[in-house]
Amino acid sequence: MSTKLLLNDVNIYYGDFHAVQNVDMDIPAQAVTAFIGPSGCGKSTVLRTLNRMHEVIPNASVKGEILLDGHNIYDSKVDPVAVRNTVGMVFQKANPFPTMSIAENVVAGLTLQGEKDKKKLAEITEQSLRGANLWDEVKDRLDKPGGGLSGGQQQRLCIARAIAVRPEVLLMDEPCSALDPISTLAVEDLIHELKEDYTIVIVTHNMQQAARVSDKTAFFSLEATGKPG
């Protein structure tokens, strides 16, 4: 497998607190890499550094290199917005925009970028919902609020929204933690399908889930001092 993301001596801080220390890791392209470990060990913190979401937290900082296709995403010349377009994020709790319809939710990122071609937006809506295995369930109610879907459907809607902007990498922060077993299985099956087109990094507390969905697993530990490492 070729390497999509490479972390070289990455150290992550919240102000003066050294939250995550000395991470060296390669993340293969078009595969699923799982981050697993105890609560508070830095899994989600590392995940957020991969699309520069960590730095939106006041006084947060990152040292070291994170290379995306060989280019350091923390280089001063790199636009963080461009990084986030290339590296999408799906959060722990499904977060469809409550005032938007299902269709509007899917293409929210594109409309924010200024896309106004209704035909193109409609095509991308269908493609993305099909990619998230949701099209057949919602195709007759695209004008209904996204918040009216079930929890599992909302999470797949958020995945459709993430892939609508055509990222190369998908980050998933415990995407199944709030879902029932049937919805969890649907999302896990979707992850298997998506890795044909995307590099996926998933944070999970569940060892069994990591075994089911991942091609590679990174284990995070706590140091004896209790500080994340």
Disulfide bonds with the S-S distance in Angstrom:
none
